[in-house]
Amino acid sequence: MYHQKETNMEAQVYTVTVNEVCTVWRNAKGQLHRTDGPAIELANGDKLWHVDGDLFSESELLAKMKMRGLTTDEIAEKFGIPVS
């Protein structure tokens, strides 16, 4: 069985392909991509995390997503940059 659909999450369009072997998430550019979970989920339970086609471990992806959520003040403090 093969199933494909498009879904709009976080203002991004994803193509999700599902078959008996795996579920695969791709962004509008066709790259493996998902920020709220693994981009590839295999039937055996294995999971692979990708953002814009780049492979990450789960902990690397969580750290990357956490960095995206920093406030201007947190960034300024981290890099010693004054905010006016």
Buried (B, 14 or more C-beta within 10 A) or exposed (E): EEEEEEEEEEEEEBBBBBEEEBBBBBBEEEBBBBBEEBBBBEEEEEEBBBBEEEEBEEEEBEEBEEEEEEEEEEEBEEEEEEEE
